[in-house]
Amino acid sequence: MLDRTSRPGRRRWLAALAVPVLAVGLFAAPARAAGLTPVTSTLTSANPADDIPHAQNGDTKAFAEIGGTVYVGGSFTSVKAAADAGWTARNYLFAYDRATGALKTGFAPVLDGAVHALAVSPDGKLIVGGAFANVNGVSRKNLVELDPITGATVTSWVGRGDGGLVRRTIVVGNQLYLGGAFHWINGTQHSLLARLNASTGEIDPTFQIDASVARYSSELVWSLAVSPDHRTLVAVGNFTQVNGQARNQVVMVDLANTPAVANWSTQRYVAPCYNASFPFYARDVDFSDDGTYFVVIADGGRGDGAYCDAIARFETADRGAGIDATWVDYTGTDSVTSVEVTDNVVYVGGHFRWLNNANGSDTAGAGAINRYGLGALDPINGLPLVWNPTRSGAPSGTTAWGPIVWELWRGSTGLYAGFDSDGLGNEYHGRMGLFPLSGGRTVAATNAPSAASGYLYLSSSDGQATRVPFNGTTLGTPVSTTQPNLTAAGASFSIGNKLYWSKTDAGAPNGSYLDVSIFSGGSVGAPWVSSGYNDWFKPATMNGAFYLDGRMYYTRSGTNSLFYRYLEPDGYIVGCTEFTLPSTGLAWGSVRGMAWVNGKIVYGWTDGSLRSVPFNASAVDGAAAVQLAPAGGAVNWSSKTLFFATS
């Protein structure tokens, strides 16, 4: 939410939905996902396409593509091509040419209520779900199949949403999954979830998964997703039971055989968020392209142990009760309303102003990253990537900032966005936009050096570093190197071809910041991160640090623990939450300098010795530590500035 003192418009929006929406941000249990390795991500352009149409009034809620035609559904009342001067009356559903942006005037179905969902049948027809009673002058409540050229009703398709709102339509193979507020489909009892034959519209009697018992207000399934291997479904919404089993807001269904409620549940959507008048807060869900994980987004404010106003990743293979997320990104009590996971990117949209903001509550807390209504996250740790189009640019007299991004959807040429306002990427875009793949970029997977042998670098004075060959167990002959750029340095670590290092600076707001330099040919390049950036977590307090798999591990002055924060190399962004890694038998307060080398932490000690201990990213057992070099040797290893490199 942008301003909690300005509520009337928001209440009207909730009333129009007939289902309140929420906002979020809270500290919950830390991520438990060790072992996720960096992936190469493909981002769309952050500059929205200029040649797609605009819609007016209401909002856009759904997209589909058939051949070269794009279909758009929602609650709008008129549309126009980007180059047109005047508006064309078109309620709830229209089509346009993907290549030119021209309206498809021959596609002219007549509906009397909003379209919430679109899908494509196996034989290329358009399946439409929503909150309507009549289509083309004939009673067809909430569900219909249309001819994609003319918009005429396909009368042979027998699917009927005769029991209430159809909010989601997902076609997988020849199966059509439905979610919504219905209790009857095709004249048979189905509570909030159903499965049809996508080609004929006939009910699938083997799918009897019934969600029920609203938290408050009216029960419904607000969103659902099916894994790419067709074996798992996840649905979210306003329910607390599924087939008589306790499942609060989120349910997983095993589809491999006869569909059944999976042995999977989480307590993170049980507690209310700060305003109990909002009935539910799990708003959307999507699977990754490989199906190994899914992401649930939420609004709702703050809550005790709940994932309110947050984006959370869960692993698909997990089973059991009380499952926590792999990672959680909080907005600081602003709503997240839509998610699309594609191309190794987690795209999110909503009414938020920041991401990575667990320390803020309606303000930018320590570590917060500005993201005005749209963001893209790294899937291994949930930190923002450098993609920031913003929901801004609405001209005077149009709607500048609406409460909800209804839909993010990956089409053939990019990421479609449907919303309730008129600005996108600092331009006018009426109620919808497209972020094209063309003009986007690839974010390469980067990690700590993985070689089994290389060099340890140690610096104990400005402009100098000692370079020591190291094969994981044996140290070679030390060589002194000149490093004029490495001054006032503290804890350091390498990621790919870059060196990150803490620099003490009395002019920085917190006395230090995290510098970044190219490290090539054994030389530290000129740093380019300036004072005031990433200084909020006081990098100078780190006594040693290393990076691995999206995490910056470190020790801190005056403590005896091994900590970590997430770190995103794409924008040098440091996670706002500090976690503690379980460990026994190692006095971390005596560590000076650390590096990760081939499965082990190599670290200096206050007495000048060098040691190593096996590391599996889940816990550290100090009993397995060994000494690599004794105190009083040729090199005094008691320095915060220690890192490993291959050159």
C-alpha positions as CSV (number, residue, x, y, z in Angstrom):
1,M,0.0,0.0,0.0
2,L,1.2,3.5,-0.8
3,D,-0.6,5.4,1.9
4,R,-2.6,3.7,4.6
5,T,-4.3,7.0,5.5
6,S,-5.9,7.1,2.1
7,R,-8.2,4.1,2.2
8,P,-11.5,4.9,0.4
9,G,-10.3,3.9,-3.1
10,R,-8.9,0.7,-1.8
11,R,-12.1,-0.2,-0.1
12,R,-14.1,0.4,-3.3
13,W,-11.6,-1.9,-5.1
14,L,-12.1,-4.7,-2.5
15,A,-15.8,-4.4,-2.7
16,A,-15.7,-4.7,-6.5
17,L,-13.8,-7.9,-6.1
18,A,-16.2,-9.1,-3.5
19,V,-13.0,-10.5,-2.0
20,P,-10.7,-8.2,0.0
21,V,-7.0,-8.0,-0.8
22,L,-4.2,-7.4,1.6
23,A,-0.7,-6.1,2.1
24,V,2.5,-7.6,3.8
25,G,6.0,-7.8,5.3
26,L,7.2,-9.8,8.3
27,F,10.1,-11.8,9.7
28,A,9.6,-15.5,9.5
29,A,11.8,-18.6,9.8
30,P,15.0,-18.3,7.8
31,A,15.4,-20.1,4.5
32,R,16.4,-23.7,4.8
33,A,17.6,-24.1,1.2
34,A,21.3,-24.8,1.1
35,G,22.7,-26.2,-2.1
36,L,20.8,-24.1,-4.7
37,T,23.4,-23.1,-7.3
38,P,23.3,-20.0,-9.4
39,V,21.4,-20.2,-12.7
40,T,21.5,-18.2,-15.9
41,S,18.5,-15.9,-16.1
42,T,17.0,-14.3,-19.2
43,L,15.3,-11.0,-18.5
44,T,12.9,-9.1,-20.7
45,S,13.5,-5.5,-21.7
46,A,12.3,-3.1,-18.9
47,N,11.1,-0.8,-21.7
48,P,7.5,-1.7,-22.5
49,A,6.5,-2.2,-26.2
50,D,5.0,0.9,-27.8
51,D,2.8,-0.8,-30.3
52,I,0.3,-2.7,-28.3
53,P,-3.2,-1.5,-27.6
54,H,-4.6,0.4,-24.6
55,A,-7.7,-0.4,-22.5
56,Q,-9.9,2.1,-20.7
57,N,-11.7,1.9,-17.4
58,G,-11.7,-1.2,-15.2
59,D,-8.7,-3.4,-15.7
60,T,-7.1,-6.2,-17.6
61,K,-7.0,-9.6,-16.0
62,A,-6.0,-12.3,-18.5
63,F,-4.1,-12.9,-21.8
64,A,-3.9,-15.7,-24.3
65,E,-2.3,-16.2,-27.7
66,I,-3.6,-18.2,-30.7
67,G,-1.4,-18.0,-33.7
68,G,-0.6,-14.4,-34.3
69,T,-3.5,-13.1,-32.3
70,V,-3.4,-11.9,-28.7
71,Y,-6.6,-12.0,-26.6
72,V,-7.1,-9.8,-23.6
73,G,-9.8,-10.1,-20.9
74,G,-10.8,-8.0,-18.0
75,S,-13.4,-5.5,-16.8
76,F,-12.5,-2.6,-19.3
77,T,-15.2,-0.9,-21.4
78,S,-13.2,0.3,-24.4
79,V,-9.9,-0.2,-26.3
80,K,-7.8,1.4,-28.9
81,A,-4.7,0.6,-30.9
82,A,-1.6,2.5,-29.9
83,A,-1.8,4.8,-33.0
84,D,-5.6,5.4,-32.9
85,A,-7.0,8.7,-31.7
86,G,-10.4,7.4,-30.7
87,W,-11.7,4.6,-28.5
88,T,-13.6,1.5,-29.7
89,A,-16.3,0.2,-27.4
90,R,-15.4,-3.3,-26.3
91,N,-16.5,-4.7,-23.0
92,Y,-14.5,-7.4,-21.2
93,L,-12.8,-9.1,-24.1
94,F,-10.9,-8.1,-27.3
95,A,-8.2,-9.3,-29.7
96,Y,-5.4,-7.7,-31.6
97,D,-2.7,-8.6,-34.1
98,R,0.5,-9.4,-32.3
99,A,2.8,-8.2,-35.1
100,T,1.1,-4.8,-35.8
101,G,-1.0,-4.1,-32.7
102,A,-4.1,-3.5,-34.8
103,L,-7.4,-4.4,-33.3
104,K,-9.1,-7.6,-34.6
105,T,-12.5,-6.0,-35.4
106,G,-14.0,-9.2,-36.6
107,F,-13.6,-10.7,-33.1
108,A,-16.6,-9.3,-31.4
109,P,-18.1,-11.5,-28.7
110,V,-20.7,-9.9,-26.4
111,L,-20.4,-10.6,-22.7
112,D,-22.2,-9.1,-19.8
113,G,-19.6,-9.5,-17.1
114,A,-15.8,-9.4,-16.5
115,V,-13.4,-11.9,-17.9
116,H,-11.0,-13.3,-15.3
117,A,-9.3,-16.1,-17.2
118,L,-8.3,-17.2,-20.7
119,A,-7.0,-20.5,-22.0
120,V,-6.5,-22.2,-25.4
121,S,-8.1,-25.5,-26.1
122,P,-6.2,-28.3,-27.8
123,D,-8.0,-27.6,-31.1
124,G,-7.2,-23.9,-31.0
125,K,-10.4,-22.4,-29.5
126,L,-10.5,-19.7,-26.9
127,I,-11.8,-20.8,-23.4
128,V,-13.1,-17.9,-21.3
129,G,-13.8,-17.9,-17.6
130,G,-15.1,-15.1,-15.5
131,A,-18.1,-13.5,-13.8
132,F,-20.7,-13.3,-16.6
133,A,-24.2,-14.7,-17.1
134,N,-24.7,-14.3,-20.9
135,V,-22.5,-14.6,-23.9
136,N,-23.6,-13.5,-27.4
137,G,-27.2,-13.2,-26.1
138,V,-27.4,-16.7,-24.7
139,S,-27.1,-17.9,-21.1
140,R,-23.6,-19.2,-20.6
141,K,-22.6,-18.5,-17.0
142,N,-19.0,-17.9,-16.1
143,L,-17.5,-20.4,-18.7
144,V,-17.6,-20.6,-22.4
145,E,-15.6,-21.6,-25.5
146,L,-15.4,-19.1,-28.4
147,D,-14.4,-19.2,-32.0
148,P,-11.1,-17.4,-32.1
149,I,-11.9,-15.6,-35.4
150,T,-15.4,-14.3,-34.8
151,G,-16.0,-14.7,-31.1
152,A,-19.1,-16.8,-31.8
153,T,-20.0,-19.3,-29.1
154,V,-18.9,-22.9,-29.8
155,T,-22.2,-24.5,-28.9
156,S,-20.8,-28.1,-29.0
157,W,-18.5,-27.4,-26.1
158,V,-20.4,-28.5,-23.0
159,G,-18.4,-26.9,-20.2
160,R,-20.6,-24.8,-17.9
161,G,-19.6,-22.7,-14.9
162,D,-23.1,-22.8,-13.4
163,G,-22.1,-22.4,-9.8
164,G,-20.2,-19.1,-9.5
165,L,-17.1,-17.2,-10.6
166,V,-14.4,-19.0,-12.7
167,R,-11.2,-17.2,-11.7
168,R,-8.6,-19.5,-13.3
169,T,-8.5,-21.7,-16.4
170,I,-5.4,-23.8,-17.1
171,V,-5.1,-26.1,-20.0
172,V,-2.5,-28.9,-19.6
173,G,-2.6,-31.4,-22.5
174,N,-6.2,-32.2,-23.0
175,Q,-7.2,-31.3,-19.4
176,L,-8.7,-28.0,-18.3
177,Y,-8.3,-27.1,-14.7
178,L,-10.7,-24.6,-13.2
179,G,-10.5,-22.6,-10.0
180,G,-12.9,-20.1,-8.6
181,A,-15.9,-19.4,-6.3
182,F,-18.1,-22.1,-7.8
183,H,-19.8,-25.1,-6.2
184,W,-21.2,-26.6,-9.4
185,I,-19.6,-27.3,-12.8
186,N,-21.6,-28.9,-15.6
187,G,-24.4,-29.5,-13.2
188,T,-22.3,-31.6,-10.8
189,Q,-21.0,-30.6,-7.4
190,H,-17.4,-29.3,-7.4
191,S,-16.3,-26.9,-4.7
192,L,-13.8,-24.3,-6.0
193,L,-11.8,-26.8,-8.1
194,A,-12.7,-28.9,-11.1
195,R,-11.2,-30.6,-14.2
196,L,-12.7,-30.9,-17.6
197,N,-11.9,-32.4,-20.9
198,A,-10.4,-29.4,-22.6
199,S,-11.6,-30.4,-26.1
200,T,-15.2,-31.2,-25.2
201,G,-15.9,-29.4,-22.0
202,E,-17.1,-32.7,-20.3
203,I,-16.5,-33.1,-16.6
204,D,-13.7,-35.4,-15.4
205,P,-15.2,-37.4,-12.6
206,T,-11.8,-38.7,-11.4
207,F,-10.9,-35.2,-10.2
208,Q,-12.9,-34.7,-7.0
209,I,-10.8,-32.2,-5.1
210,D,-13.1,-29.9,-3.1
211,A,-11.8,-26.9,-1.2
212,S,-14.1,-25.3,1.4
213,V,-14.6,-23.4,4.7
214,A,-13.5,-19.9,4.1
215,R,-11.2,-18.2,6.6
216,Y,-13.7,-15.3,6.5
217,S,-16.3,-14.1,4.0
218,S,-16.8,-16.1,0.8
219,E,-14.7,-19.2,0.0
220,L,-12.9,-19.3,-3.3
221,V,-9.8,-20.5,-5.1
222,W,-8.1,-17.3,-6.4
223,S,-5.3,-18.9,-8.4
224,L,-3.8,-22.2,-9.4
225,A,-0.8,-23.6,-11.3
226,V,0.1,-27.0,-12.7
227,S,3.7,-28.3,-12.9
228,P,5.2,-28.8,-16.4
229,D,5.3,-32.6,-15.9
230,H,1.5,-32.5,-15.1
231,R,2.1,-34.3,-11.8
232,T,1.4,-31.6,-9.3
233,L,-1.2,-28.8,-8.8
234,V,-1.0,-26.0,-6.3
235,A,-4.0,-23.8,-5.6
236,V,-4.3,-20.7,-3.4
237,G,-7.3,-18.8,-2.0
238,N,-9.8,-18.4,0.7
239,F,-10.2,-21.9,2.1
240,T,-9.1,-23.9,5.1
241,Q,-10.0,-27.4,4.2
242,V,-9.6,-29.6,1.1
243,N,-11.3,-33.0,1.0
244,G,-11.8,-32.6,4.7
245,Q,-8.0,-32.1,5.4
246,A,-6.7,-28.9,7.0
247,R,-5.1,-26.8,4.2
248,N,-5.1,-23.1,5.0
249,Q,-5.0,-20.9,1.8
250,V,-2.5,-23.2,0.0
251,V,-3.1,-26.8,-1.2
252,M,-0.9,-29.2,-3.2
253,V,-2.6,-31.9,-5.2
254,D,-0.8,-35.0,-6.6
255,L,-2.0,-35.6,-10.1
256,A,0.1,-38.6,-11.1
257,N,-2.7,-41.2,-10.5
258,T,-6.2,-40.5,-9.2
259,P,-5.9,-36.9,-8.0
260,A,-5.4,-36.7,-4.2
261,V,-4.6,-34.0,-1.7
262,A,-0.8,-34.3,-1.3
263,N,1.0,-34.8,2.0
264,W,2.2,-31.2,2.0
265,S,1.1,-28.3,4.2
266,T,2.6,-25.1,5.5
267,Q,1.6,-23.1,8.6
268,R,2.8,-19.9,7.0
269,Y,-0.6,-18.9,5.7
270,V,-2.6,-19.8,8.9
271,A,-2.1,-16.7,11.1
272,P,-4.0,-13.6,10.2
273,C,-2.2,-10.6,8.8
274,Y,-2.5,-7.3,10.7
275,N,-6.1,-6.6,9.5
276,A,-8.4,-9.5,10.1
277,S,-11.1,-7.9,7.9
278,F,-9.1,-9.2,4.8
279,P,-10.2,-12.8,4.4
280,F,-7.1,-14.3,2.8
281,Y,-3.7,-13.2,1.5
282,A,-2.2,-16.0,-0.6
283,R,-3.0,-14.4,-4.0
284,D,-1.1,-16.1,-6.8
285,V,1.2,-19.1,-7.5
286,D,3.4,-20.3,-10.4
287,F,5.8,-23.1,-11.1
288,S,9.3,-22.7,-12.5
289,D,9.8,-23.9,-16.1
290,D,11.5,-27.1,-14.9
291,G,8.8,-27.7,-12.2
292,T,11.3,-28.1,-9.4
293,Y,9.8,-25.2,-7.3
294,F,6.8,-22.9,-7.1
295,V,6.4,-19.4,-5.8
296,V,3.5,-18.1,-3.8
297,I,2.9,-14.4,-3.4
298,A,0.8,-12.6,-0.8
299,D,-0.6,-9.4,0.5
300,G,-2.1,-8.7,3.9
301,G,0.3,-6.6,6.0
302,R,2.3,-8.1,8.9
303,G,1.4,-11.2,10.9
304,D,2.9,-13.4,13.6
305,G,4.8,-16.1,11.7
306,A,2.9,-15.6,8.5
307,Y,4.2,-14.9,5.0
308,C,2.2,-11.6,4.6
309,D,3.1,-9.1,1.9
310,A,5.8,-11.5,0.7
311,I,7.1,-13.6,-2.1
312,A,8.0,-17.2,-1.1
313,R,9.7,-20.1,-2.9
314,F,8.8,-23.7,-2.1
315,E,10.3,-26.9,-3.4
316,T,7.9,-29.1,-5.3
317,A,9.4,-32.4,-4.1
318,D,9.0,-31.6,-0.4
319,R,6.4,-33.5,1.5
320,G,5.2,-33.3,5.1
321,A,3.6,-30.8,7.5
322,G,4.9,-27.4,8.6
323,I,6.9,-26.8,5.5
324,D,8.8,-23.5,5.4
325,A,9.8,-21.6,2.3
326,T,13.2,-21.9,0.7
327,W,13.4,-18.1,0.9
328,V,11.1,-15.2,1.6
329,D,11.3,-11.7,0.2
330,Y,9.2,-9.1,2.1
331,T,8.0,-5.8,0.8
332,G,7.6,-4.0,4.1
333,T,3.8,-4.1,4.3
334,D,3.0,-3.5,0.6
335,S,0.9,-5.9,-1.5
336,V,2.1,-8.4,-4.0
337,T,-0.7,-9.5,-6.3
338,S,0.8,-11.4,-9.2
339,V,3.7,-13.7,-10.0
340,E,5.2,-15.3,-13.2
341,V,8.1,-17.6,-12.9
342,T,9.9,-18.1,-16.3
343,D,13.3,-18.1,-17.9
344,N,14.9,-18.5,-14.4
345,V,13.4,-15.2,-13.2
346,V,10.6,-14.6,-10.6
347,Y,8.6,-11.7,-11.9
348,V,6.3,-10.0,-9.4
349,G,3.7,-7.2,-9.6
350,G,1.5,-5.4,-7.2
351,H,1.1,-2.3,-5.0
352,F,4.6,-2.3,-3.5
353,R,7.3,0.3,-3.4
354,W,10.3,-1.8,-2.2
355,L,11.6,-5.4,-2.3
356,N,14.2,-6.9,0.1
357,N,12.4,-4.9,2.8
358,A,11.8,-7.1,5.9
359,N,13.2,-4.3,8.1
360,G,10.6,-1.7,6.9
361,S,7.0,-1.3,7.8
362,D,5.4,1.1,5.3
363,T,8.8,2.7,5.0
364,A,12.1,1.7,3.4
365,G,14.0,-0.3,6.0
366,A,17.7,-1.2,6.0
367,G,18.5,-2.9,2.8
368,A,15.3,-2.0,0.9
369,I,15.5,-1.8,-2.9
370,N,13.2,0.6,-4.7
371,R,10.9,-1.3,-7.0
372,Y,7.7,0.6,-7.8
373,G,5.0,-2.1,-8.4
374,L,7.1,-4.4,-10.6
375,G,10.3,-6.5,-9.9
376,A,12.3,-9.4,-11.0
377,L,14.0,-11.8,-8.5
378,D,16.8,-14.2,-8.5
379,P,15.2,-17.6,-8.1
380,I,18.0,-19.0,-5.8
381,N,17.7,-16.3,-3.1
382,G,14.8,-14.0,-3.9
383,L,16.9,-10.8,-4.2
384,P,16.0,-8.3,-6.8
385,L,17.7,-8.4,-10.2
386,V,18.5,-5.2,-12.1
387,W,15.1,-4.8,-13.7
388,N,13.0,-1.8,-12.6
389,P,10.4,-0.6,-15.2
390,T,8.1,0.8,-12.5
391,R,4.3,1.4,-12.7
392,S,4.7,5.0,-13.6
393,G,4.1,7.4,-16.4
394,A,0.3,7.8,-16.4
395,P,-0.7,11.2,-18.0
396,S,-2.8,13.8,-16.2
397,G,-6.4,12.7,-16.1
398,T,-5.7,9.0,-16.1
399,T,-5.3,6.5,-13.2
400,A,-1.7,6.8,-11.9
401,W,-1.5,4.1,-9.3
402,G,-4.0,1.3,-8.8
403,P,-4.0,-1.3,-6.0
404,I,-3.4,-4.4,-8.2
405,V,-1.4,-6.0,-11.0
406,W,-3.9,-8.7,-11.9
407,E,-1.7,-10.7,-14.2
408,L,1.8,-11.3,-15.3
409,W,1.9,-13.8,-18.2
410,R,4.8,-15.0,-20.4
411,G,3.7,-14.9,-24.0
412,S,5.7,-15.9,-27.0
413,T,7.4,-12.5,-27.4
414,G,7.7,-11.3,-23.8
415,L,6.0,-10.7,-20.5
416,Y,2.4,-9.3,-20.5
417,A,1.2,-7.3,-17.6
418,G,-2.5,-6.6,-16.8
419,F,-3.4,-4.0,-14.2
420,D,-5.8,-1.2,-13.1
421,S,-3.8,1.9,-14.0
422,D,-2.4,3.8,-16.9
423,G,1.4,4.0,-16.5
424,L,4.2,1.6,-17.2
425,G,7.9,2.3,-17.6
426,N,7.4,6.0,-17.3
427,E,5.0,5.9,-20.3
428,Y,1.3,5.9,-20.9
429,H,0.1,2.3,-21.2
430,G,-3.7,1.9,-20.6
431,R,-4.4,-1.0,-18.3
432,M,-1.9,-3.3,-20.0
433,G,1.6,-3.6,-21.2
434,L,4.2,-6.0,-22.8
435,F,7.9,-6.2,-21.8
436,P,9.5,-7.7,-24.9
437,L,12.2,-10.4,-24.9
438,S,13.8,-8.3,-27.6
439,G,16.1,-5.8,-25.9
440,G,16.3,-7.9,-22.8
441,R,19.5,-9.3,-21.4
442,T,21.0,-12.5,-20.0
443,V,22.3,-12.6,-16.4
444,A,25.0,-15.2,-16.3
445,A,25.3,-17.6,-13.5
446,T,28.2,-16.5,-11.3
447,N,29.6,-18.2,-8.2
448,A,32.8,-18.5,-6.1
449,P,35.8,-20.0,-7.9
450,S,35.2,-23.7,-8.2
451,A,38.7,-24.8,-9.0
452,A,40.4,-27.3,-6.6
453,S,43.7,-25.3,-6.7
454,G,44.7,-21.7,-7.2
455,Y,46.0,-19.0,-5.0
456,L,45.2,-17.6,-1.6
457,Y,45.6,-13.8,-1.3
458,L,46.2,-12.1,2.0
459,S,46.6,-8.4,2.7
460,S,47.7,-6.9,5.9
461,S,48.7,-3.4,4.7
462,D,47.5,-0.9,2.1
463,G,48.5,-1.6,-1.5
464,Q,50.1,-4.9,-0.8
465,A,48.9,-8.6,-0.9
466,T,50.7,-11.9,-0.4
467,R,49.9,-14.5,-3.1
468,V,50.3,-18.1,-2.0
469,P,49.8,-21.1,-4.3
470,F,47.2,-23.5,-2.7
471,N,45.9,-26.9,-3.9
472,G,43.4,-27.4,-1.1
473,T,45.8,-29.0,1.4
474,T,49.3,-27.7,0.6
475,L,50.6,-24.2,0.5
476,G,53.3,-23.1,-1.9
477,T,55.9,-20.3,-1.8
478,P,54.5,-16.9,-0.9
479,V,55.0,-14.0,-3.3
480,S,54.5,-10.3,-2.5
481,T,52.3,-8.4,-5.0
482,T,51.5,-4.7,-5.3
483,Q,47.8,-3.9,-5.2
484,P,47.5,-0.1,-5.3
485,N,43.6,-0.2,-5.4
486,L,43.3,-2.4,-2.3
487,T,43.4,0.2,0.5
488,A,41.6,0.4,3.9
489,A,40.4,-3.2,3.1
490,G,38.7,-5.5,5.5
491,A,36.9,-8.8,4.8
492,S,37.0,-9.9,1.1
493,F,35.7,-12.6,-1.2
494,S,35.6,-13.4,-4.9
495,I,32.6,-14.0,-7.2
496,G,33.4,-14.9,-10.8
497,N,36.0,-12.3,-12.0
498,K,35.1,-9.8,-9.3
499,L,36.5,-9.1,-5.8
500,Y,34.1,-7.8,-3.1
501,W,35.8,-6.2,-0.2
502,S,34.9,-4.1,2.8
503,K,36.4,-0.7,2.8
504,T,36.6,1.5,5.9
505,D,35.7,5.1,5.1
506,A,35.0,7.7,7.8
507,G,32.8,9.6,5.3
508,A,30.4,6.7,4.8
509,P,27.2,6.8,6.8
510,N,28.1,3.7,8.8
511,G,31.9,4.0,8.5
512,S,32.4,1.5,5.7
513,Y,30.9,0.1,2.5
514,L,31.2,-2.9,0.2
515,D,33.5,-2.2,-2.7
516,V,33.6,-4.2,-6.0
517,S,36.6,-4.5,-8.3
518,I,37.5,-6.6,-11.3
519,F,40.1,-9.2,-10.3
520,S,42.1,-10.3,-13.3
521,G,45.7,-11.6,-13.8
522,G,46.3,-11.4,-10.1
523,S,45.4,-7.7,-9.9
524,V,42.7,-5.9,-8.0
525,G,41.1,-3.3,-10.4
526,A,39.7,0.1,-9.5
527,P,36.6,-0.2,-7.3
528,W,33.3,1.3,-8.6
529,V,30.8,1.0,-5.7
530,S,30.8,4.4,-3.9
531,S,30.4,5.3,-0.3
532,G,26.8,5.1,0.9
533,Y,25.8,2.0,-1.0
534,N,25.4,-1.2,0.9
535,D,26.9,0.4,4.0
536,W,23.8,-0.1,6.1
537,F,24.9,-3.5,7.4
538,K,28.3,-2.1,8.5
539,P,30.7,-4.2,6.4
540,A,33.7,-3.2,8.5
541,T,32.4,-5.4,11.3
542,M,33.1,-8.5,9.3
543,N,36.2,-10.3,10.3
544,G,36.2,-12.6,7.3
545,A,33.8,-13.5,4.5
546,F,33.2,-15.8,1.5
547,Y,30.5,-16.2,-1.1
548,L,28.8,-19.4,-2.3
549,D,25.5,-20.2,-4.0
550,G,23.8,-16.8,-3.5
551,R,25.0,-16.4,0.1
552,M,27.6,-14.1,1.7
553,Y,28.9,-16.0,4.8
554,Y,30.8,-14.0,7.4
555,T,32.0,-13.7,11.0
556,R,31.5,-10.5,12.9
557,S,33.5,-8.7,15.6
558,G,32.3,-9.4,19.1
559,T,30.3,-12.6,18.2
560,N,31.1,-16.3,18.0
561,S,28.8,-17.4,15.2
562,L,29.0,-17.9,11.4
563,F,26.4,-15.7,9.7
564,Y,25.1,-15.3,6.2
565,R,23.1,-12.9,4.1
566,Y,21.9,-13.4,0.6
567,L,23.8,-11.5,-2.0
568,E,22.8,-10.8,-5.6
569,P,25.8,-10.2,-7.9
570,D,23.7,-8.7,-10.7
571,G,23.2,-5.5,-8.7
572,Y,25.6,-6.0,-5.8
573,I,22.5,-6.2,-3.5
574,V,22.9,-7.5,0.0
575,G,20.0,-9.3,1.7
576,C,18.2,-7.4,4.4
577,T,18.1,-10.3,6.9
578,E,21.0,-11.9,8.8
579,F,20.9,-15.6,9.4
580,T,23.0,-17.8,11.6
581,L,24.4,-21.1,10.3
582,P,24.4,-23.9,12.8
583,S,27.9,-24.9,14.0
584,T,29.6,-26.6,16.8
585,G,33.2,-26.7,18.1
586,L,34.6,-23.7,16.3
587,A,35.2,-20.3,18.0
588,W,34.2,-18.0,15.1
589,G,35.2,-15.0,17.1
590,S,38.9,-16.0,16.6
591,V,38.6,-16.3,12.8
592,R,40.4,-13.6,10.7
593,G,39.8,-13.9,7.0
594,M,37.9,-16.7,5.2
595,A,37.7,-18.3,1.7
596,W,35.8,-21.2,0.2
597,V,38.0,-23.7,-1.6
598,N,36.7,-26.9,-3.1
599,G,34.2,-27.8,-0.3
600,K,36.1,-26.4,2.6
601,I,36.2,-23.1,4.5
602,V,39.9,-22.0,4.7
603,Y,40.3,-19.5,7.5
604,G,43.0,-17.5,9.4
605,W,43.2,-17.5,13.2
606,T,44.1,-14.8,15.6
607,D,47.4,-16.6,16.4
608,G,48.5,-16.3,12.7
609,S,47.8,-19.9,11.8
610,L,45.8,-21.1,8.8
611,R,43.1,-23.8,9.1
612,S,40.3,-25.5,7.1
613,V,37.0,-27.2,7.9
614,P,34.6,-29.1,5.7
615,F,31.6,-27.1,4.6
616,N,28.2,-28.3,3.3
617,A,26.2,-25.0,3.6
618,S,23.9,-26.6,6.2
619,A,26.2,-26.8,9.3
620,V,29.8,-26.7,10.4
621,D,31.4,-29.3,12.7
622,G,34.5,-27.7,14.2
623,A,35.8,-31.2,15.2
624,A,36.7,-31.8,11.6
625,A,39.0,-28.7,11.4
626,V,42.7,-29.2,10.5
627,Q,45.7,-26.9,10.6
628,L,47.2,-26.0,7.2
629,A,50.0,-23.7,8.4
630,P,51.2,-23.1,12.0
631,A,51.4,-19.8,13.8
632,G,54.8,-18.1,13.4
633,G,55.4,-19.4,9.9
634,A,56.4,-17.4,6.8
635,V,53.0,-15.8,6.5
636,N,50.9,-14.4,9.4
637,W,47.4,-15.5,8.4
638,S,45.6,-13.3,10.9
639,S,44.1,-10.8,8.5
640,K,40.5,-10.0,7.5
641,T,41.5,-9.6,3.9
642,L,41.8,-13.2,2.7
643,F,40.4,-14.5,-0.6
644,F,40.9,-17.4,-3.1
645,A,41.3,-16.9,-6.8
646,T,42.5,-18.9,-9.8
647,S,45.0,-16.4,-11.1
